[in-house]
Amino acid sequence: MKWVSTALLFPDSWKTHHQNRYKRPGGNGFTMIEMVMTLVIISILAAIAIPRFSSSDNALMAQAYRLARDLRHVQSMAMTQGRTLLLDFQSLTSYRVTSAGSTVIDPATMQPYQVTMENDVLLNGSDTEFDNLGRPVASGTLLGTERVFTLSSNSRTATVILSPVTGFVAVSP
């Protein structure tokens, strides 16, 4: 059997013809339709992504999750220390943790447990106690209904909900 070179089977004119067959008329570059479609796709992605990166929304949700963590932390501290602790709302922008009227030292930071809201976030809620078993109580009586804390900033709100009996905390935008 004799081997035949591919150059004999496919002459240069054939290669050039088939290579040019896939090139666009008018040279290299993008067509107007390709450019418009690319811009449309980029615009749609930007319209979806930009609102998600709003700093005021992020600050509001960060503060809501901070309050939720603090509620859980106070609950845990009450059980660990074996005493009733109060999450005391000082104003629309701050709260502290107290026991028998004095501010408690946070064992995690060794600082007085006081929190001030940041980025113009306002907080609406009522003082909440946790007994030595970590249950949410009001004047020594177990809560009968959930306790709702509302955080607001720039016409946006977030809600932190404390469940009665269990003290389970949930955050919703």
ChimeraX attribute file (.defattr): number of C-alpha atoms within 10 A of each C-alpha:
attribute: neighborCount
match mode: 1-to-1
recipient: residues
	/A:1	3
	/A:2	4
	/A:3	5
	/A:4	8
	/A:5	8
	/A:6	8
	/A:7	9
	/A:8	8
	/A:9	9
	/A:10	10
	/A:11	10
	/A:12	10
	/A:13	9
	/A:14	10
	/A:15	12
	/A:16	10
	/A:17	10
	/A:18	10
	/A:19	10
	/A:20	10
	/A:21	10
	/A:22	8
	/A:23	10
	/A:24	11
	/A:25	8
	/A:26	7
	/A:27	7
	/A:28	8
	/A:29	8
	/A:30	9
	/A:31	10
	/A:32	9
	/A:33	9
	/A:34	11
	/A:35	10
	/A:36	11
	/A:37	11
	/A:38	11
	/A:39	12
	/A:40	12
	/A:41	11
	/A:42	11
	/A:43	12
	/A:44	10
	/A:45	11
	/A:46	11
	/A:47	11
	/A:48	10
	/A:49	11
	/A:50	9
	/A:51	10
	/A:52	10
	/A:53	10
	/A:54	10
	/A:55	11
	/A:56	15
	/A:57	19
	/A:58	12
	/A:59	17
	/A:60	25
	/A:61	23
	/A:62	14
	/A:63	22
	/A:64	27
	/A:65	19
	/A:66	14
	/A:67	21
	/A:68	21
	/A:69	14
	/A:70	17
	/A:71	24
	/A:72	18
	/A:73	15
	/A:74	24
	/A:75	25
	/A:76	17
	/A:77	21
	/A:78	22
	/A:79	18
	/A:80	12
	/A:81	11
	/A:82	13
	/A:83	15
	/A:84	23
	/A:85	27
	/A:86	26
	/A:87	22
	/A:88	20
	/A:89	19
	/A:90	14
	/A:91	13
	/A:92	14
	/A:93	16
	/A:94	16
	/A:95	19
	/A:96	19
	/A:97	25
	/A:98	20
	/A:99	16
	/A:100	10
	/A:101	10
	/A:102	11
	/A:103	18
	/A:104	19
	/A:105	15
	/A:106	15
	/A:107	10
	/A:108	8
	/A:109	8
	/A:110	9
	/A:111	11
	/A:112	15
	/A:113	19
	/A:114	18
	/A:115	16
	/A:116	15
	/A:117	20
	/A:118	13
	/A:119	11
	/A:120	13
	/A:121	22
	/A:122	20
	/A:123	25
	/A:124	14
	/A:125	15
	/A:126	13
	/A:127	15
	/A:128	19
	/A:129	28
	/A:130	26
	/A:131	22
	/A:132	18
	/A:133	17
	/A:134	24
	/A:135	23
	/A:136	29
	/A:137	20
	/A:138	15
	/A:139	9
	/A:140	11
	/A:141	11
	/A:142	16
	/A:143	20
	/A:144	12
	/A:145	10
	/A:146	15
	/A:147	18
	/A:148	17
	/A:149	19
	/A:150	17
	/A:151	24
	/A:152	19
	/A:153	17
	/A:154	11
	/A:155	5
	/A:156	13
	/A:157	18
	/A:158	21
	/A:159	20
	/A:160	21
	/A:161	18
	/A:162	23
	/A:163	18
	/A:164	17
	/A:165	15
	/A:166	13
	/A:167	20
	/A:168	16
	/A:169	19
	/A:170	15
	/A:171	17
	/A:172	12
	/A:173	13
